[in-house]
Amino acid sequence: MINSSLKNLSQMLTKKEISSVEMTQTFLDRINKYNPTINAYIALDTNKTLAQAKAADVRIANGTAEPLTGIPFAQKDIFCAKGWQTTCGSKMLANFVAPYDAHVITQFDNAGAVNLGKTNMDEFAMGSSNETSYFGGVKNPWDFDRVPGGSSGGSAAAVAARLCAAATGTDTGGSIRQPASLCGFTGLKPTYGLVSRYGMIAFASSLDQAGPMAKSAEDCALMMNVMTGFDERDSTSLNRPKEDYTRGLSNMQGAQPLKGLRIGLPKEYFADGLDANVAKVVQDAIAEYRKLGAETVDISLPNSQLSIPVYYVLAPAEASSNLSRYDGVRYGHRAAEYDDLMDMYMKSRAEGFGAEVKRRILIGTYVLSAGYYDAYYLKAQQIRRLIADDFTQAFKQCDVIMGPTAPSTAFKAGEKADDPVAMYLQDVYTIATNLAGLPGMSIPAGFSNGLPVGLQLMGNYFDEARMLDVAHAYQQVTDWHTLIPNLDKPNLVLPEGKV
Ligand code: GLN
């Protein structure tokens, strides 16, 4: 059951083969068994979770179930959930219980989904390894010595280890896709503005976007149906007609379902810095796409090479502003002893934030300061536009862009912890889409030395349905997405195989 698709889980529930309470308990038992080692969840509340499952069973019995009713999900701890500890991975919010629900949480609740708990993450979503969390690192289920990626590392490990049916994540520069690549599952960052940011703790508001982290493209499509939609409480939420993201999936049958599809291959994504084994897996996946009828086109995204420096000006600038609210007064950590108001602010922030968050606040404050604004912040905004323009040009030549998601497979815990720039390079292939506001996806495409490798798909604005079709077509003819790690014998050189 733990490896079943959302569709199958839903059928099991509506046919009364299993109740939501029983299904939820199965996942809770797995969490009890493996979470003490993996550390994917940082808040569990069995009473709340089982109450939701009971309510779902009532709904199923009276015939008002929706596709996700009764299915247990994990929620990244960046989403406020009423009555739940909501920490964003920080000591600053370690004692914060959210008094209201994020829009995403409301959408899952309205769909009748069950919340299994809140997942670990890099502090304020800043990181690529989950090592900046105040609640400790998360283990990669494929190899416990390695990181799951970040910042959505807890959700990633929970999905890969089947400690939930699926999970939510957020992606400011790659935090859904890079962990999807490192843990071997399917993750989608939607077009900016499709999923409301209301109640989602802000990191860099012009880049932050929530999305699904799941076993397959089909599962992601079902979650997109629930997560997207206009919300007037987020001024950047887009007022568009509701879409059914599953609508094209059933057409992905037959010998060449992708005939006519043009796949753009950006030369910058296959250059120096890409691990040779990762490159081979990605090329093999692209060869599989050719068999499915797609043609490939060589393209160029010349300014994408500037995305890391641009991001590390803009994201810290926005973060320094967003994080100014944590002052020890309204909520969050307050220093126990201080001399006066200013001292209280300084001590509370010094104690409440970790090193990476402080680094970002310092960079952000610097690039926004009067003497440097034009040289750094304004310049970065101009290059952001050039990066977006590159994609506009590229999508005249192709329908979807493919390349690696991350430059390497999962690295060892501690390996990059003291080298911020090496850590920042993990997102070298993902950040450009955030800067342009475009959708991006990572799907499992194979293994290198027993560790998962992701293939990245990038689409034009609002082209999620087509991207999901393209991912689904591949998942119809390959089984990388069905392989799961053996948690009782991690660090296996090769995947154990299907369960
Ligand atoms: N790794 C990037 C960072 O540290 C992106 C994080 C994210 O997408 N939230 O900022």
Residues whose N, C-alpha, C, O or C-beta is under 5 A from the ligand:
A	BS01	LIG	A125 M126 G127 S128 G150 S151 T170 D171 T172 G173 G174 S175 D427
